[in-house]
Amino acid sequence: MANAQTTKLKILDAAEELFADHGFSETSTRQITKKAEVNLASVNYHFGSKNELIQAVIERYLEVLVPNIDVELTGLKNDNPNPTLEEVFSVFIRPILSLNQQRKNGTSILLQLLGRSYTDSQRHMRRFFLGNYGDVVAKFVALVYKAQPGLSPSEIFWRLHFTLGTVVFTMASSDALMDIARADFDEQIAIEGVVKRLIPFIAAGVSAP
């Protein structure tokens, strides 16, 4: 059992690194098993398919992140009957940043993986996410509606899609952005500072006329 768990963990770690660096479509199971130093059949044995491996890699983060977001959303809903969009989006700050305590650069890695799931057209990830975490997504969207009641469901969909793209790009390239800020503007900014700069921007975008 211990050896099986070790093999499974090695596959997850290797897949995570390769998926983040090269994307899901460009990474083969052969590359993963070679990097993990396990036999080729072990991916199917432990995960069933490459799609299920992709889901397992991302779920390692989501199973920690989403319950924490749920707590923050519930707290905001109970404490503030009329939240602003900035307050709604701010519920993500603490849970997102806490991923760095779970794994080194966990925040950037997860958002990079989520970005890959969109650019690589991994449609199964949307089904997986909504199937497992749809209640939390619905709770978040309901608070967005409450903060911005004049928007139609279609407009909310598009604006939240654009928001996700902005967040994923910014956080996945956060190290480079912080380096530019130091070199060009003499700004010493940490990842928390990047997130706090991002919140007003995306809130303004979602609330635009």
C-alpha positions in Angstrom: 0.0 0.0 0.0 2.8 2.4 0.9 4.5 1.8 -2.4 1.2 2.3 -4.3 0.7 5.6 -2.5 4.3 6.7 -3.3 3.8 5.9 -7.0 0.6 7.8 -7.1 2.2 10.8 -5.4 5.2 10.7 -7.8 2.8 10.7 -10.8 0.8 13.6 -9.4 3.9 15.7 -8.7 5.4 15.0 -12.1 2.2 15.7 -13.9 1.6 18.9 -12.1 5.0 20.3 -13.1 4.7 19.2 -16.7 1.1 20.4 -17.1 2.0 23.8 -15.6 5.1 24.2 -17.9 3.8 22.7 -21.1 0.1 22.4 -21.0 -2.2 19.4 -20.8 -2.4 18.8 -24.6 1.3 18.9 -25.1 2.1 16.6 -22.2 1.9 12.9 -22.8 1.4 10.1 -20.2 4.7 8.7 -21.4 6.5 12.0 -20.5 4.8 12.0 -17.1 5.7 8.4 -16.2 9.3 9.0 -17.4 9.7 12.0 -15.2 8.0 10.2 -12.3 10.2 7.1 -12.9 7.3 4.7 -12.9 6.0 2.3 -15.5 3.6 3.5 -18.3 0.7 1.4 -17.1 0.7 3.1 -13.7 -1.3 6.2 -14.9 -4.2 4.1 -15.9 -3.9 1.9 -12.9 -4.1 4.8 -10.4 -6.2 7.3 -12.3 -8.0 5.5 -15.1 -7.2 8.1 -17.8 -5.3 11.2 -18.6 -8.4 13.4 -18.0 -8.8 11.9 -14.6 -5.2 12.5 -13.8 -5.6 16.2 -14.8 -8.6 16.4 -12.5 -6.6 14.8 -9.6 -3.8 17.2 -10.0 -6.1 20.3 -9.8 -8.2 18.7 -7.1 -5.3 18.6 -4.7 -5.6 22.4 -4.6 -9.4 22.7 -4.9 -10.2 20.4 -2.0 -8.4 22.9 0.2 -9.3 26.1 -1.6 -13.0 25.7 -2.2 -14.1 24.9 1.4 -12.2 28.0 2.6 -13.9 30.1 -0.1 -17.2 28.7 1.0 -16.5 29.8 4.6 -15.6 33.3 3.4 -18.7 33.6 1.2 -21.0 32.4 4.0 -19.4 34.9 6.4 -19.9 37.8 3.9 -23.5 36.8 3.2 -24.3 36.6 7.0 -22.4 39.8 7.9 -23.3 42.1 5.0 -26.7 41.9 3.3 -25.6 44.4 0.6 -22.0 43.7 -0.2 -20.0 45.6 -2.8 -18.3 43.8 -5.7 -14.9 44.5 -4.1 -16.1 42.8 -0.9 -17.4 39.8 -2.9 -14.1 39.4 -4.8 -12.1 40.0 -1.7 -13.4 36.7 -0.2 -10.9 34.9 -2.5 -7.8 36.7 -1.1 -7.1 34.7 2.1 -8.0 31.2 0.6 -6.0 31.8 -2.6 -2.9 33.0 -0.7 -3.1 30.2 1.8 -2.3 27.7 -1.1 1.3 28.9 -0.8 1.4 27.3 2.7 0.2 24.0 1.2 2.7 23.9 -1.6 5.5 26.2 -2.7 4.1 28.7 -5.2 0.8 26.9 -4.8 -1.3 30.1 -5.7 0.5 30.6 -9.0 0.6 27.0 -9.9 -3.1 26.4 -9.4 -4.1 29.5 -11.5 -1.6 28.5 -14.2 -3.2 25.1 -14.3 -6.7 26.6 -14.4 -5.5 28.8 -17.3 -4.2 25.8 -19.1 -7.6 24.1 -18.7 -9.2 26.9 -20.7 -6.5 27.5 -23.4 -6.1 23.7 -23.9 -9.9 23.3 -24.3 -10.2 20.8 -21.4 -14.0 20.8 -21.4 -14.1 17.9 -19.0 -12.7 20.3 -16.3 -15.8 22.5 -16.4 -18.0 19.4 -15.9 -15.7 18.3 -13.1 -15.7 21.6 -11.4 -19.4 22.3 -11.5 -20.2 18.7 -10.6 -18.0 18.8 -7.4 -18.1 22.5 -6.5 -21.2 23.9 -8.2 -22.9 24.8 -4.9 -20.0 27.2 -4.0 -19.9 28.6 -7.5 -23.7 29.3 -7.3 -23.2 31.0 -3.9 -20.5 33.3 -5.3 -22.6 34.1 -8.4 -25.6 34.9 -6.2 -23.5 37.5 -4.3 -22.3 39.0 -7.6 -25.9 39.4 -8.6 -26.7 41.0 -5.3 -23.9 43.5 -5.6 -24.7 44.2 -9.3 -28.4 43.6 -9.8 -28.7 45.5 -13.1 -26.7 42.9 -15.1 -28.4 40.1 -17.0 -27.3 36.5 -16.5 -25.7 36.5 -19.9 -23.7 39.6 -19.1 -22.7 38.2 -15.7 -21.4 35.1 -17.5 -19.2 37.1 -19.9 -17.9 39.5 -17.3 -16.9 36.7 -14.9 -15.3 34.8 -17.8 -13.2 37.9 -18.5 -12.4 38.2 -14.8 -11.1 34.7 -14.6 -8.9 35.3 -17.6 -7.5 38.4 -16.0 -6.9 36.7 -12.7 -5.3 33.6 -14.2 -2.9 35.6 -16.4 -1.9 38.0 -13.7 -1.3 35.4 -11.0 0.4 32.9 -13.4 2.9 35.7 -14.3 3.1 37.3 -10.9 6.8 36.6 -10.4 7.6 38.4 -13.6 5.3 41.3 -12.7 6.9 41.7 -9.3 10.4 41.7 -10.9 9.3 44.4 -13.4 7.8 46.5 -10.5 11.1 46.3 -8.6 13.3 47.0 -11.6 11.2 49.8 -13.3 9.4 51.4 -10.5 11.4 50.5 -7.4 8.3 48.9 -5.9 8.8 46.1 -3.4 5.6 44.1 -3.8 4.7 40.7 -2.6 2.0 38.3 -4.0 -0.6 39.7 -1.5 0.0 43.2 -2.9 -0.6 41.9 -6.4 -3.9 40.4 -5.4 -5.0 43.5 -3.6 -4.2 45.6 -6.7 -6.2 43.2 -8.8 -9.4 43.3 -6.8 -10.5 46.9 -7.5 -9.6 46.4 -11.2 -11.8 43.4 -11.7 -14.6 44.8 -9.6 -14.7 47.9 -11.8 -14.7 45.8 -14.9 -17.7 43.7 -13.7 -19.6 46.8 -12.7 -18.9 48.8 -15.9 -22.0 50.3 -17.5 
